[in-house]
Structure formats: C-alpha cells, structure tokens
Amino acid sequence: MQCIVGGKSRKEIAEELFITSNTIKTHLHNLYGKLDIHSESELKKFVARREKMLSTADDPALVS
C-alpha cells in the first residue's frame, strides 16, 4: 500500500519485492475489497484521511 501511495508502479513494486505483477494485482484486489474501495485514487484518499485523522489525534493542542 505504501508503495502505491508513494507513486510506484505495479511493475516497480514487483521487481523490488521479487514477485510477479499478478501477485501485486491479487494483493491490491484483496486490499480494495477489505477497504471497500475500487481504485488507486480511492486508496490514496483513504490513506490521506487516515494519516490526517491520526496526526490530529496525536496533536496535544487538540486534545481536551
């Protein structure tokens, strides 16, 4: 997930992890199903929302 969000292609990820592009495709398909999303752009939005939510929760100025 980090690689996709970081802008790497499926081919680059496969080469880096020594697995096939089809394996990447399968993992993404499973991930999308679990997160109920349908594209890389939705994945990027999901991660951005989570990061924002976590950074807000860690900000002592926002905790009452």
Summary of the structure (lengths in Angstrom):
residues: 64
radius of gyration: 14.8
end to end distance: 32.9
largest distance: 48.6
contacts: 133
relative contact order: 0.12
helix: 75%
strand: 0%
